[in-house]
Amino acid sequence: MSRLTPVLTGGVRKCHTWRVGNESIARTDSQQITVRVVWKDVDTIPVEPANQFAAMVGLPTGSGAPDGVIIVMGYAAPPVLLGTPDEVRRTAADLVELPVDVKARFVLTRERLGELIKVLQITAQQYDEAKGEAGSR
C-alpha cells in the first residue's frame, strides 16, 4: 500500500507536493508529483460571523498521545441593553451567561494545526499590510 506524505509548498495552500515513497504499489523509486488543490463550491457555503473560539487537546489514544486538537468557533451576540442608565445597569447586572451559537467544530492533527497557524499568521500579516496601505491613502 502506498503512503503519501503531504508537503506544503510556497504560498497559502495553492498546491501541495506529495512524496510517493518506495512503499507504493508499483514499488518505484521515490518521486514527486504536484497536485493542484481546488476548493469546490466554496462560494455556496454561507459566511458565518465568529467572535468566540475554543481549542483543546483531544483525548489520549491507547499510546497516551492525544488524538488531535479540537477547535470550536461560535458567535456570541452582545445583549441588547435599552432604557435609562439605571435600567441598563440593572439589566446588565442580571446577566449570568452569554450564549454562544456554535458555528463549526474541527478536529486537526498537530501537523495540520501548525499549517493552520501558519496560514493565519500569513493572513494577519496581509491584513495588516492592506490596512496600512488603506490608511495612507
Backbone as numpy.savetxt, mean C-alpha at the origin, in Angstrom:
# Nx Ny Nz CAx CAy CAz Cx Cy Cz
9.72 -28.19 -11.19 8.88 -27.02 -11.19 9.77 -25.78 -11.19
9.39 -24.76 -11.95 10.22 -23.56 -12.05 9.97 -22.63 -10.87
10.96 -21.86 -10.55 10.83 -20.85 -9.51 11.15 -19.51 -10.13
10.21 -18.58 -10.07 10.41 -17.26 -10.62 10.72 -16.31 -9.47
11.81 -15.62 -9.56 12.20 -14.67 -8.53 12.04 -13.27 -9.08
11.05 -12.49 -8.56 10.86 -11.14 -9.09 11.95 -10.19 -8.63
12.36 -9.33 -9.52 13.35 -8.30 -9.22 12.78 -6.99 -9.72
12.59 -6.02 -8.83 12.08 -4.72 -9.23 13.15 -3.99 -10.02
12.79 -3.53 -11.21 13.76 -2.80 -12.01 13.27 -1.39 -12.24
14.12 -0.42 -12.00 13.93 1.00 -12.22 12.50 1.51 -12.24
12.30 2.66 -11.68 11.01 3.32 -11.75 10.00 2.71 -10.80
8.81 3.18 -10.94 7.74 2.75 -10.05 6.97 1.63 -10.71
7.45 0.43 -10.56 6.79 -0.79 -11.02 6.31 -0.71 -12.47
7.14 -0.15 -13.34 6.79 -0.13 -14.74 7.02 -1.50 -15.36
8.01 -2.19 -14.87 8.24 -3.54 -15.36 9.00 -4.33 -14.29
9.00 -5.61 -14.44 9.73 -6.51 -13.55 10.70 -7.31 -14.41
11.77 -7.71 -13.79 12.63 -8.70 -14.41 12.51 -9.96 -13.59
12.18 -11.05 -14.23 12.04 -12.34 -13.56 13.26 -13.18 -13.90
13.91 -13.69 -12.89 15.05 -14.58 -13.12 14.52 -16.01 -13.09
14.72 -16.70 -14.17 14.28 -18.09 -14.25 15.51 -18.94 -13.98
15.53 -19.58 -12.83 16.71 -20.33 -12.41 16.81 -21.70 -13.07
17.84 -22.44 -12.72 18.09 -23.75 -13.33 17.12 -24.81 -12.83
16.16 -24.43 -11.99 15.15 -25.37 -11.54 13.94 -25.39 -12.47
14.01 -24.67 -13.58 12.87 -24.59 -14.49 12.59 -25.94 -15.12
11.38 -26.07 -15.63 10.97 -27.33 -16.24 11.91 -27.73 -17.37
12.34 -26.74 -18.17 13.22 -27.02 -19.31 14.65 -27.30 -18.87
14.95 -27.06 -17.61 16.30 -27.25 -17.08 17.34 -26.49 -17.90
16.97 -25.27 -18.31 17.90 -24.44 -19.08 18.80 -23.69 -18.13
19.84 -23.10 -18.68 20.71 -22.24 -17.88 19.92 -21.01 -17.44
20.39 -20.34 -16.42 19.71 -19.15 -15.92 19.63 -18.09 -17.01
18.45 -17.46 -17.14 18.24 -16.43 -18.14 17.32 -15.36 -17.57
17.26 -14.21 -18.25 16.37 -13.15 -17.82 15.34 -12.90 -18.90
14.09 -12.70 -18.45 13.05 -12.27 -19.37 12.40 -11.04 -18.74
11.91 -10.12 -19.56 11.24 -8.93 -19.06 9.77 -9.05 -19.36
8.97 -8.80 -18.34 7.52 -8.89 -18.46 6.97 -7.52 -18.09
6.17 -6.94 -18.96 5.55 -5.65 -18.70 4.31 -5.86 -17.83
4.23 -5.11 -16.72 3.09 -5.20 -15.83 2.01 -4.24 -16.35
0.80 -4.76 -16.56 -0.30 -3.96 -17.07 -1.40 -3.93 -16.01
-1.78 -2.74 -15.61 -2.85 -2.57 -14.62 -4.17 -2.58 -15.35
-4.86 -3.70 -15.32 -6.13 -3.85 -16.04 -7.27 -3.20 -15.27
-8.12 -2.50 -15.98 -9.37 -1.93 -15.46 -9.18 -1.03 -14.25
-8.01 -0.42 -14.09 -7.76 0.41 -12.92 -8.72 1.60 -12.87
-9.15 2.09 -14.02 -10.05 3.24 -14.06 -11.49 2.88 -13.68
-11.79 1.60 -13.56 -13.15 1.19 -13.19 -13.32 1.04 -11.68
-12.24 1.09 -10.95 -12.29 0.95 -9.49 -12.48 2.34 -8.88
-13.46 2.50 -8.00 -13.67 3.83 -7.42 -12.50 4.26 -6.54
-12.23 5.55 -6.55 -11.21 6.13 -5.68 -11.88 6.41 -4.33
-11.33 5.85 -3.29 -11.90 5.98 -1.95 -10.99 6.85 -1.08
-11.58 7.71 -0.25 -10.75 8.49 0.67 -10.24 7.59 1.79
-9.05 7.87 2.27 -8.49 7.14 3.41 -7.71 8.13 4.27
-8.02 8.14 5.56 -7.27 8.99 6.48 -6.89 8.26 7.77
-7.17 6.97 7.81 -6.81 6.14 8.96 -6.08 4.90 8.46
-4.98 4.56 9.13 -4.16 3.44 8.68 -3.72 2.62 9.88
-3.73 1.33 9.71 -3.22 0.43 10.75 -2.39 -0.64 10.07
-1.32 -1.03 10.73 -0.46 -2.10 10.20 -0.03 -2.96 11.37
0.02 -4.27 11.13 0.42 -5.19 12.18 1.13 -6.40 11.57
1.96 -6.98 12.36 2.65 -8.19 11.94 1.67 -9.35 12.04
1.67 -10.21 11.03 0.76 -11.35 11.00 1.09 -12.39 12.06
0.20 -13.35 12.18 0.40 -14.43 13.15 1.62 -15.26 12.78
2.25 -15.87 13.76 3.42 -16.71 13.46 3.01 -18.01 12.76
3.87 -18.44 11.87 3.68 -19.73 11.21 4.27 -20.82 12.11
4.26 -22.05 11.64 4.82 -23.15 12.41 6.28 -22.94 12.77
7.01 -22.22 11.91 8.43 -21.96 12.18 8.63 -20.81 13.15
7.55 -20.11 13.49 7.66 -18.97 14.39 7.76 -17.64 13.68
8.04 -17.67 12.38 8.15 -16.42 11.62 6.74 -15.91 11.30
6.56 -14.58 11.28 5.25 -14.04 10.92 4.87 -14.43 9.50
3.57 -14.60 9.27 3.14 -14.99 7.93 2.95 -13.80 7.00
3.27 -12.61 7.43 3.18 -11.43 6.59 2.89 -10.20 7.43
2.55 -9.14 6.74 2.19 -7.87 7.36 0.79 -7.53 6.89
-0.07 -7.17 7.81 -1.46 -6.83 7.49 -1.58 -5.31 7.53
-2.13 -4.74 6.46 -2.34 -3.30 6.38 -3.83 -3.06 6.20
-4.38 -2.15 7.00 -5.79 -1.80 6.93 -5.88 -0.29 6.66
-6.76 0.08 5.73 -6.98 1.50 5.42 -8.45 1.81 5.56
-8.74 2.97 6.13 -10.13 3.35 6.32 -10.31 4.85 6.32
-11.54 5.25 6.53 -11.88 6.67 6.54 -12.74 6.96 7.77
-12.33 7.97 8.53 -13.10 8.43 9.68 -13.61 9.84 9.36
-14.90 9.97 9.22 -15.48 11.28 8.95 -15.49 12.09 10.23
-15.06 13.33 10.14 -15.10 14.15 11.36 -16.54 14.36 11.80
-16.77 14.43 13.10 -18.14 14.62 13.57 -18.65 16.02 13.20
-19.94 16.10 12.97 -20.56 17.39 12.67 -20.93 18.02 14.01
-20.31 19.13 14.31 -20.54 19.82 15.57 -21.17 21.17 15.25
-22.44 21.31 15.56 -23.17 22.53 15.26 -23.76 23.13 16.53
-24.02 24.41 16.48 -24.67 25.09 17.61 -23.80 26.17 18.18
-24.21 26.60 19.36 -23.43 27.62 20.05 -22.11 27.01 20.51
-21.14 27.83 20.87 -19.88 27.27 21.38 -20.09 26.30 22.55
-21.04 26.61 23.45 -21.31 25.69 24.58 -21.90 24.37 24.10
-22.82 24.44 23.13 -23.42 23.21 22.58 -22.37 22.37 21.88
-21.48 23.00 21.13 -20.40 22.27 20.44 -19.50 21.60 21.47
-19.14 22.31 22.54 -18.28 21.72 23.58 -18.95 20.53 24.24
-20.25 20.66 24.55 -20.96 19.54 25.19 -21.06 18.34 24.26
-21.37 18.59 23.00 -21.46 17.49 22.02 -20.11 16.81 21.87
-19.04 17.61 21.77 -17.69 17.04 21.62 -17.30 16.26 22.86
-17.68 16.74 24.04 -17.34 16.04 25.28 -18.05 14.70 25.39
-19.21 14.58 24.75 -19.98 13.33 24.79 -19.46 12.28 23.81
-18.59 12.68 22.92 -18.06 11.71 21.94 -17.15 10.72 22.66
-17.41 9.44 22.48 -16.55 8.43 23.09 -15.77 7.63 22.05
-16.23 7.66 20.81 -15.51 6.96 19.76 -15.82 7.60 18.41
-14.92 7.41 17.49 -15.09 7.90 16.12 -14.98 6.68 15.21
-16.08 6.26 14.61 -16.03 5.04 13.80 -15.20 5.23 12.53
-14.48 4.17 12.16 -13.69 4.15 10.93 -14.36 3.20 9.96
-14.65 3.70 8.78 -15.21 2.88 7.70 -14.05 2.21 6.98
-13.89 0.91 7.15 -12.76 0.20 6.55 -12.96 0.15 5.03
-11.93 0.58 4.30 -11.98 0.63 2.84 -11.22 -0.53 2.21
-10.14 -1.00 2.87 -9.35 -2.09 2.28 -8.49 -2.74 3.36
-8.23 -4.04 3.15 -7.28 -4.79 3.99 -6.37 -5.56 3.05
-5.09 -5.55 3.37 -4.12 -6.23 2.53 -3.18 -7.05 3.41
-2.69 -8.15 2.86 -1.62 -8.91 3.50 -0.45 -8.89 2.53
0.70 -8.46 3.03 1.91 -8.37 2.21 3.02 -9.20 2.84
3.88 -9.74 1.99 5.10 -10.34 2.51 6.02 -9.21 2.96
7.03 -9.52 3.71 7.99 -8.49 4.15 8.66 -7.85 2.94
8.95 -8.65 1.94 9.59 -8.11 0.74 8.66 -7.15 0.01
7.38 -7.50 -0.12 6.41 -6.61 -0.77 6.20 -5.35 0.05
6.26 -5.45 1.40 6.16 -4.27 2.24 7.30 -3.31 1.92
8.50 -3.83 1.74 9.64 -3.00 1.37 9.42 -2.31 0.03
8.84 -3.04 -0.93 8.55 -2.44 -2.24 7.51 -1.33 -2.10
6.47 -1.56 -1.28 5.44 -0.55 -1.06 6.05 0.69 -0.42
6.89 0.50 0.58 7.55 1.63 1.23 8.35 2.44 0.21
9.08 1.75 -0.66 9.88 2.43 -1.68 8.98 3.22 -2.64
7.88 2.61 -3.09 6.96 3.29 -4.00 6.35 4.52 -3.31
5.98 4.40 -2.03 5.40 5.52 -1.31 6.42 6.64 -1.10
7.68 6.28 -0.83 8.72 7.30 -0.68 8.95 8.06 -1.98
8.98 7.34 -3.09 9.16 7.97 -4.40 7.98 8.89 -4.70
6.76 8.41 -4.42 5.57 9.21 -4.67 5.55 10.45 -3.79
5.94 10.33 -2.52 5.99 11.49 -1.62 6.99 12.52 -2.14
8.13 12.05 -2.62 9.14 12.96 -3.17 8.60 13.67 -4.41
7.94 12.92 -5.30 7.37 13.52 -6.50 6.30 14.54 -6.14
5.48 14.23 -5.14 4.45 15.16 -4.68 5.09 16.45 -4.16
6.10 16.29 -3.30 6.76 17.47 -2.72 7.40 18.33 -3.80
8.02 17.69 -4.79 8.63 18.44 -5.90 7.56 19.16 -6.72
6.45 18.49 -6.99 5.38 19.12 -7.77 4.76 20.27 -6.98
4.59 20.10 -5.68 4.04 21.16 -4.85 4.97 22.36 -4.82
6.28 22.09 -4.75 7.26 23.17 -4.75 7.24 23.94 -6.06
7.11 23.20 -7.18 7.04 23.85 -8.49 5.76 24.65 -8.61
4.65 24.14 -8.10 3.38 24.85 -8.19 3.41 26.12 -7.33
4.10 26.05 -6.19 4.19 27.20 -5.30 5.06 28.32 -5.85
5.97 27.99 -6.74 6.86 29.00 -7.30 6.28 29.68 -8.54
5.09 29.26 -8.94 4.47 29.88 -10.13 3.80 31.18 -9.80
